[in-house]
Amino acid sequence: MSFLYHRLQIVKKTCFVLVFSLIFLSAAGLSYAERIYFAGYNGGFYIKSEQEGGMSLHLGGAFQTDYRSYKESRRADNGFDIRRARLLFRGDLTRFFRFGLQYEFQGNETDNLIDAYGEAVLGMHALRFGQFKEPFSLQWQTRDKGIFFAERSMGYYIGSTRDIGLMLHGSFLQDIFHYGIGLFNGDGDDGSSSGQDQDSPEAAGRFVISPFQTMTIKSIKSFQVGVSAAYAKVDPLNIDLSVKTSGMAASDRSIYVLGHNTKFGVLQETGNRERINFEMAWIYRFIALQSEYFQLKYSDLKAAGFPPTDADFNSWYFSAMWCLTGEEFILSKGVLNPLYPNRFFNPEDGSWGAFCIGARLDQFSGDEDWINYSSYVSVRKADAFSIAVNWILFPMQRFIVDFTHTDFSDPIRVRVRPDGAVDYINEENVVTVRFSMDF
C-alpha cells in the first residue's frame, strides 16, 4: 500500500504540471489578437506574445541537493538530502492581471502547493489573492536564491509563513516607501490544521523605507529600515511552534517545541498571537549588512486546572556578506536581490564566476515556563555562528559551503540506543555542502 501511495503522489504531481501547461497553451492558441509567441530566457524560461502588454508565461524552479556532516558522533544524521525540488509558473494574462503557481516535489506530504495566487495590477500597486507569503520580515521576503547561507536564521521559525488571504502591496515616492498589508486565514497554507473556535482573520503588514534612495551619495543610497507586524486570535490547534537550527532544518529535530498538547495538558483556550519584526539592511558596492529582531507572543494559553499564561519568544541575527570578485549587491523593492556574476564560469577563458563569503550571528530565546525539561526537546536559549562561502558559477547555479556552530542552554535528546541508553547534545556543529539550481 505504501508503494502504491507514493506512485499515486507522483502521478498527481505530474498531472498538475501537465494540466496547467495545457490550459495555458490552449488559451494562447485560442487568442484572436495574439498569434505569434516568442521564447527566451530572462531569469527563467519564458513564452510571450508579440503584442505589448499581452500574455506571457515564465517557467522557473529550484533544485537543491545537500550533504550534511555533523561533528557530534552521537548523531547518526550525516548524509545526502534533496532540500528543495520546486517548479514555478508565473505570467501575465494582460498588463492588468498576473498569476503565480509554485509546487514542491520534495517529500511525500499532500499539501505541496507552495504558491497559488492571482494579482490585479495598477501602476506601482497590486492586489494579490490566493496562497502566498505573508508580508513579514526581510529574510522571509527574500528569495532562496538571495540567501547566502544554507538556511535562514532561527527567527524565521517564529515569523509568519504562507497563508491564504488577500494582500495589497506596492511602493510610493520613487521606491522610497514599500508596503504590504493583508488579511489571512491565520492557520497556514492550504492543508494545515485549523480549529473551530476562531474564524477571525489574521492581519499582517510590512513597511520599509529607503530614505536616501533618490540621493547620489552611493555609500548611503542603499540603506533601508522596516517594521512588520501580525495579529490574530488563534485556536488551540493553531499553536504549533517548532524552532530549528541550520542543521535541523531538513529533519524532525527541533530546539523548541510548543503545541496544543503542553506539559500542563491539552490547551482548552487561547488568546492572541502577536508577531513583530524590526529590520535593517545596508549595501555599499560589494558589501552587504543585514539585521533583524523577531518577537512572538501567545497570550492567555489555558490548560484545564491552570490559570491563563502567556508564552514569549524572541530572536535576532546580524549578517555580513562580502563579494570577493567585486560584484555589487542590489536592494530592490525592499529585498536583497540574487547576485549576478560579472563573468560566468568558463575555465577556458580563465573566468570562474563569483565568490562571496558571509558571516552571521544568530540567537533564539524561548519561554522557559512552557518547557518540559524531562522530554529534552526544548531549550531556553540557543546561540549560533555561521560562516558560508558561495561560489556562483552562473546566475542560476551555485555551490554553498556553510559551517554553523550552535550552543544550547539545555541538552537535546538525539538518540535512544538499542540497550536503552539515551544520547544528548549540548551543541551542534554542522557543515552543509549544497549544489543549487535556481532558474
C-alpha positions as CSV (number, residue, x, y, z in Angstrom):
1,M,0.0,0.0,0.0
2,S,2.9,2.4,0.8
3,F,4.4,1.8,-2.6
4,L,1.0,2.4,-4.3
5,Y,0.5,5.6,-2.3
6,H,3.9,7.0,-3.4
7,R,3.2,6.1,-7.0
8,L,-0.2,7.9,-6.9
9,Q,1.5,11.0,-5.4
10,I,4.0,11.1,-8.3
11,V,1.2,10.7,-10.8
12,K,-0.8,13.5,-9.2
13,K,2.1,15.9,-9.2
14,T,2.9,15.1,-12.9
15,C,-0.8,15.6,-13.8
16,F,-0.8,19.0,-12.1
17,V,2.0,20.3,-14.2
18,L,0.7,18.9,-17.5
19,V,-2.9,20.2,-16.9
20,F,-1.7,23.7,-16.1
21,S,0.6,23.8,-19.2
22,L,-2.2,22.6,-21.5
23,I,-4.6,25.2,-20.1
24,F,-2.2,28.0,-20.8
25,L,-1.2,26.8,-24.2
26,S,-4.8,26.3,-25.1
27,A,-5.7,29.8,-24.0
28,A,-2.7,31.1,-26.1
29,G,-3.9,29.2,-29.2
30,L,-7.4,30.5,-28.9
31,S,-6.4,34.1,-28.5
32,Y,-7.7,36.0,-31.5
33,A,-5.4,39.1,-31.3
34,E,-2.2,37.3,-30.4
35,R,-1.0,34.7,-32.9
36,I,2.8,34.9,-32.6
37,Y,4.8,33.9,-29.5
38,F,8.4,34.3,-28.6
39,A,10.5,32.1,-26.3
40,G,13.7,33.1,-24.4
41,Y,15.5,33.2,-21.1
42,N,15.5,36.2,-18.6
43,G,15.8,35.0,-15.1
44,G,13.8,31.9,-16.2
45,F,12.4,30.5,-19.4
46,Y,9.5,32.4,-20.9
47,I,6.9,32.4,-23.7
48,K,5.3,35.7,-24.5
49,S,3.2,37.3,-27.2
50,E,4.4,39.9,-29.6
51,Q,1.7,42.3,-28.5
52,E,2.7,44.9,-25.9
53,G,1.1,44.1,-22.6
54,G,-0.1,40.7,-23.9
55,M,0.1,37.2,-22.5
56,S,3.3,35.7,-21.1
57,L,4.3,32.6,-19.2
58,H,7.5,32.3,-17.2
59,L,8.8,28.8,-16.2
60,G,11.2,28.6,-13.3
61,G,12.1,26.3,-10.4
62,A,14.7,25.3,-7.9
63,F,16.6,22.2,-7.2
64,Q,18.9,22.0,-4.1
65,T,20.8,18.9,-3.0
66,D,22.7,18.9,0.2
67,Y,25.3,16.9,2.1
68,R,25.4,17.5,5.8
69,S,28.1,16.4,8.2
70,Y,27.9,16.7,12.0
71,K,30.8,16.8,14.4
72,E,28.8,15.1,17.1
73,S,29.3,11.4,16.9
74,R,26.1,10.8,19.0
75,R,24.1,11.8,15.9
76,A,23.5,9.5,13.0
77,D,22.4,12.2,10.7
78,N,25.3,12.5,8.2
79,G,24.1,12.1,4.6
80,F,22.7,13.5,1.4
81,D,19.3,15.2,1.1
82,I,17.1,16.9,-1.5
83,R,16.4,20.1,0.2
84,R,14.1,21.6,-2.4
85,A,12.7,20.5,-5.7
86,R,10.2,23.1,-7.0
87,L,8.5,24.1,-10.2
88,L,7.3,27.7,-10.7
89,F,4.8,29.1,-13.2
90,R,4.1,32.8,-13.3
91,G,2.9,35.1,-16.0
92,D,0.6,37.8,-17.3
93,L,-2.8,37.4,-18.8
94,T,-3.0,41.1,-19.6
95,R,-1.0,44.1,-18.3
96,F,-3.6,44.4,-15.5
97,F,-3.6,40.8,-14.3
98,R,-0.9,38.3,-13.5
99,F,-0.6,35.0,-11.7
100,G,1.8,32.6,-9.9
101,L,1.9,28.9,-9.1
102,Q,4.7,27.1,-7.3
103,Y,4.7,23.4,-6.5
104,E,7.1,21.4,-4.2
105,F,8.0,17.9,-5.4
106,Q,10.3,17.1,-2.4
107,G,8.7,15.0,0.3
108,N,5.6,12.9,0.5
109,E,3.2,15.4,2.0
110,T,-0.1,16.0,0.3
111,D,0.0,19.8,0.8
112,N,2.9,20.5,-1.5
113,L,1.2,23.5,-3.2
114,I,3.5,26.4,-2.2
115,D,2.0,29.4,-4.0
116,A,-1.2,29.8,-5.9
117,Y,-2.3,33.4,-6.5
118,G,-3.7,35.9,-8.9
119,E,-2.9,39.6,-8.9
120,A,-4.7,42.7,-10.2
121,V,-2.1,45.4,-11.1
122,L,-2.5,49.1,-11.3
123,G,0.8,51.1,-11.7
124,M,3.1,50.5,-8.8
125,H,0.4,48.8,-6.7
126,A,-1.2,45.4,-6.8
127,L,-3.9,43.4,-5.1
128,R,-2.9,39.8,-4.6
129,F,-5.3,37.0,-3.6
130,G,-4.8,33.3,-3.0
131,Q,-2.0,31.5,-1.2
132,F,1.4,33.2,-0.8
133,K,3.9,34.6,1.6
134,E,2.5,36.9,4.3
135,P,4.2,40.4,4.3
136,F,6.6,39.9,7.2
137,S,10.4,40.1,7.6
138,L,13.2,40.9,5.2
139,Q,14.7,37.4,5.0
140,W,11.3,35.8,4.5
141,Q,10.5,38.1,1.6
142,T,13.9,37.5,0.1
143,R,14.1,34.6,-2.4
144,D,16.0,31.5,-1.5
145,K,18.4,32.5,-4.3
146,G,19.2,35.7,-2.4
147,I,20.0,33.9,0.9
148,F,23.8,33.5,1.2
149,F,23.7,30.8,3.9
150,A,22.4,27.3,3.9
151,E,19.4,28.2,5.9
152,R,17.6,31.3,7.2
153,S,18.1,32.3,10.8
154,M,16.3,30.8,13.8
155,G,14.0,33.8,13.8
156,Y,12.4,32.6,10.6
157,Y,10.5,29.9,12.7
158,I,8.7,32.4,14.9
159,G,7.8,34.7,12.0
160,S,4.8,34.5,9.6
161,T,4.7,31.9,6.8
162,R,2.5,31.3,3.8
163,D,-1.3,31.6,4.2
164,I,-4.4,32.0,2.2
165,G,-5.7,35.6,2.0
166,L,-5.7,39.0,0.4
167,M,-2.8,41.5,0.2
168,L,-2.4,45.0,-1.1
169,H,1.3,45.8,-1.8
170,G,3.4,48.3,-3.8
171,S,5.6,51.4,-3.4
172,F,5.4,55.2,-3.3
173,L,7.7,58.1,-3.9
174,Q,10.2,56.6,-6.4
175,D,10.6,53.4,-4.4
176,I,11.4,55.2,-1.2
177,F,8.5,53.6,0.6
178,H,7.4,50.0,0.2
179,Y,4.4,48.4,1.8
180,G,2.4,45.2,2.0
181,I,-0.7,44.7,4.1
182,G,-3.2,41.9,4.1
183,L,-5.8,39.7,5.8
184,F,-5.3,35.9,6.0
185,N,-6.9,32.8,7.5
186,G,-4.2,32.7,10.2
187,D,-3.7,28.9,10.1
188,G,-1.0,28.4,7.5
189,D,-1.1,27.1,4.0
190,D,-3.8,25.0,2.4
191,G,-3.9,21.6,4.1
192,S,-2.8,22.9,7.6
193,S,-4.8,22.1,10.6
194,S,-7.4,24.7,11.6
195,G,-9.6,24.8,14.7
196,Q,-13.3,25.5,15.0
197,D,-13.2,28.0,17.9
198,Q,-11.9,31.0,15.9
199,D,-12.5,32.2,12.4
200,S,-11.4,35.8,12.6
201,P,-8.7,36.7,10.1
202,E,-5.1,37.4,10.8
203,A,-3.9,41.0,9.9
204,A,-0.3,41.3,8.7
205,G,1.8,44.1,7.3
206,R,5.3,45.1,6.4
207,F,6.5,48.6,5.9
208,V,10.0,49.5,4.6
209,I,11.6,52.9,4.0
210,S,14.7,53.7,2.0
211,P,15.2,57.4,3.0
212,F,18.2,58.0,0.8
213,Q,17.0,56.1,-2.3
214,T,17.0,59.2,-4.6
215,M,20.3,60.6,-3.4
216,T,23.5,60.3,-5.4
217,I,25.7,59.5,-2.4
218,K,26.4,55.8,-3.1
219,S,27.5,55.0,0.5
220,I,24.1,55.7,1.9
221,K,21.8,55.3,-1.1
222,S,21.1,51.6,-0.5
223,F,20.0,51.8,3.2
224,Q,16.6,50.7,4.4
225,V,14.8,50.1,7.7
226,G,11.5,48.4,8.2
227,V,8.9,47.0,10.6
228,S,6.5,44.1,10.3
229,A,3.6,43.0,12.5
230,A,0.9,40.3,12.5
231,Y,-2.0,39.8,14.8
232,A,-4.6,37.1,15.1
233,K,-7.0,35.4,17.5
234,V,-5.9,31.8,17.4
235,D,-7.5,28.4,18.0
236,P,-5.7,25.9,20.3
237,L,-5.0,23.8,17.2
238,N,-3.0,26.7,15.7
239,I,-0.4,26.5,18.5
240,D,2.2,24.6,16.5
241,L,5.7,26.1,17.1
242,S,8.8,24.2,16.1
243,V,12.1,26.2,16.1
244,K,15.1,24.7,14.3
245,T,18.8,25.3,13.8
246,S,20.6,25.2,10.5
247,G,21.5,21.6,11.0
248,M,17.9,20.6,11.9
249,A,16.0,22.4,9.1
250,A,15.5,19.3,7.0
251,S,14.9,17.0,9.9
252,D,12.3,16.2,12.5
253,R,14.5,17.6,15.3
254,S,13.9,21.0,16.9
255,I,15.3,23.2,19.7
256,Y,11.9,24.4,20.9
257,V,8.5,22.7,20.5
258,L,5.1,24.1,21.7
259,G,1.9,22.6,20.5
260,H,-1.7,22.4,21.8
261,N,-0.7,19.4,23.9
262,T,1.6,21.0,26.5
263,K,3.3,19.9,29.7
264,F,0.2,21.4,31.6
265,G,-2.1,19.3,29.5
266,V,-4.2,20.0,26.4
267,L,-4.9,23.6,25.8
268,Q,-8.6,24.5,26.4
269,E,-8.5,28.2,25.5
270,T,-6.1,30.6,23.7
271,G,-6.0,34.3,23.3
272,N,-4.0,36.2,20.6
273,R,-0.9,35.5,18.6
274,E,1.2,38.6,18.1
275,R,4.3,38.9,15.9
276,I,6.6,41.9,15.4
277,N,9.8,42.3,13.4
278,F,12.3,45.1,13.0
279,E,14.8,45.0,10.1
280,M,17.8,46.9,8.7
281,A,19.8,46.5,5.6
282,W,22.7,48.5,4.2
283,I,24.7,47.9,1.0
284,Y,27.8,49.5,-0.4
285,R,29.0,48.0,-3.6
286,F,30.3,44.5,-2.8
287,I,29.4,44.6,1.0
288,A,26.0,43.9,2.4
289,L,24.9,44.1,6.1
290,Q,21.6,42.8,7.3
291,S,20.0,42.5,10.8
292,E,16.5,41.7,12.2
293,Y,14.8,41.2,15.5
294,F,11.8,38.9,15.9
295,Q,9.2,38.6,18.7
296,L,6.4,36.2,19.0
297,K,3.8,36.2,21.8
298,Y,0.9,33.8,22.5
299,S,-1.4,35.3,25.1
300,D,-3.7,33.6,27.6
301,L,-2.9,30.0,26.9
302,K,-5.0,28.0,29.3
303,A,-4.9,24.3,30.1
304,A,-7.5,22.6,32.4
305,G,-6.8,23.4,36.0
306,F,-4.2,26.1,35.3
307,P,-4.5,29.9,35.0
308,P,-4.0,31.6,31.6
309,T,-0.4,32.1,30.9
310,D,1.5,33.9,28.1
311,A,4.3,32.4,26.0
312,D,7.0,34.7,24.7
313,F,9.8,34.1,22.2
314,N,12.4,36.3,20.6
315,S,15.3,36.0,18.2
316,W,17.8,38.2,16.4
317,Y,20.5,37.9,13.8
318,F,23.2,40.1,12.3
319,S,24.9,39.1,9.0
320,A,27.6,40.5,6.8
321,M,28.4,39.5,3.2
322,W,31.4,40.4,1.1
323,C,31.8,39.6,-2.6
324,L,35.4,38.8,-3.2
325,T,35.2,39.1,-7.0
326,G,33.7,42.6,-6.9
327,E,30.0,42.0,-7.9
328,E,27.7,44.6,-6.3
329,F,24.8,43.7,-4.2
330,I,21.4,45.2,-5.0
331,L,18.5,46.1,-2.8
332,S,15.3,46.3,-4.8
333,K,11.7,46.7,-3.7
334,G,12.6,46.1,-0.1
335,V,14.5,42.9,-0.6
336,L,18.0,41.7,-1.4
337,N,18.4,40.6,-5.0
338,P,20.2,37.4,-6.0
339,L,23.9,38.1,-7.0
340,Y,24.7,38.2,-10.7
341,P,28.3,37.2,-11.6
342,N,30.3,39.7,-13.6
343,R,31.9,36.8,-15.5
344,F,30.3,33.4,-15.9
345,F,32.2,30.2,-15.2
346,N,34.4,29.3,-18.2
347,P,37.8,27.8,-17.3
348,E,38.9,28.2,-21.0
349,D,38.7,31.9,-20.7
350,G,40.1,32.0,-17.1
351,S,36.7,33.1,-15.6
352,W,35.4,31.2,-12.6
353,G,32.2,33.0,-11.7
354,A,31.6,35.0,-8.5
355,F,32.8,34.2,-4.9
356,C,31.0,35.6,-1.9
357,I,31.6,34.9,1.8
358,G,29.2,35.6,4.6
359,A,29.2,35.5,8.4
360,R,26.2,35.6,10.7
361,L,25.4,35.8,14.5
362,D,22.1,34.3,15.4
363,Q,20.3,34.0,18.8
364,F,17.0,32.5,19.9
365,S,15.3,32.7,23.3
366,G,12.3,30.5,24.3
367,D,9.8,30.8,27.1
368,E,11.2,28.6,29.9
369,D,7.8,28.3,31.6
370,W,6.5,26.1,28.8
371,I,9.5,23.8,28.6
372,N,9.0,20.2,29.7
373,Y,12.6,19.6,30.8
374,S,12.1,15.8,31.1
375,S,11.4,15.5,27.4
376,Y,14.7,17.1,26.3
377,V,13.2,18.7,23.1
378,S,13.3,22.4,24.1
379,V,16.0,24.8,25.2
380,R,15.8,28.2,26.9
381,K,18.4,29.7,24.6
382,A,20.5,29.0,21.5
383,D,23.4,31.0,20.2
384,A,24.7,30.3,16.7
385,F,27.6,31.5,14.5
386,S,27.6,30.7,10.7
387,I,30.2,31.3,8.0
388,A,29.4,30.5,4.4
389,V,31.2,30.5,1.1
390,N,29.2,31.0,-2.1
391,W,30.6,30.0,-5.5
392,I,28.2,31.4,-8.1
393,L,29.0,29.8,-11.5
394,F,26.0,31.3,-13.3
395,P,23.0,33.3,-12.2
396,M,21.1,30.0,-11.9
397,Q,23.8,27.7,-10.5
398,R,25.9,27.9,-7.3
399,F,27.7,25.9,-4.6
400,I,27.4,26.8,-0.9
401,V,29.6,25.5,1.9
402,D,28.2,26.6,5.2
403,F,29.6,25.9,8.7
404,T,27.3,26.6,11.7
405,H,28.1,26.2,15.3
406,T,25.2,26.4,17.8
407,D,25.4,26.3,21.6
408,F,22.3,25.1,23.6
409,S,21.5,26.2,27.1
410,D,19.9,22.8,27.8
411,P,20.6,19.2,26.5
412,I,18.7,18.0,23.5
413,R,17.9,14.2,23.1
414,V,19.2,12.9,19.8
415,R,19.1,9.1,20.0
416,V,17.9,6.2,22.1
417,R,20.3,3.2,21.8
418,P,19.1,-0.4,21.5
419,D,20.2,-1.0,25.1
420,G,18.0,1.9,26.3
421,A,20.8,4.4,26.8
422,V,20.0,7.9,25.7
423,D,22.4,10.3,23.8
424,Y,22.2,14.1,24.3
425,I,23.9,17.0,22.7
426,N,24.7,20.5,24.2
427,E,25.9,21.9,20.9
428,E,25.7,21.4,17.2
429,N,28.5,21.7,14.6
430,V,27.3,21.1,11.1
431,V,28.9,21.6,7.6
432,T,26.4,21.8,4.8
433,V,27.6,21.5,1.2
434,R,24.8,22.4,-1.3
435,F,24.6,22.4,-5.1
436,S,21.7,24.7,-6.1
437,M,20.0,25.3,-9.4
438,D,17.5,28.2,-9.3
439,F,16.1,29.4,-12.6
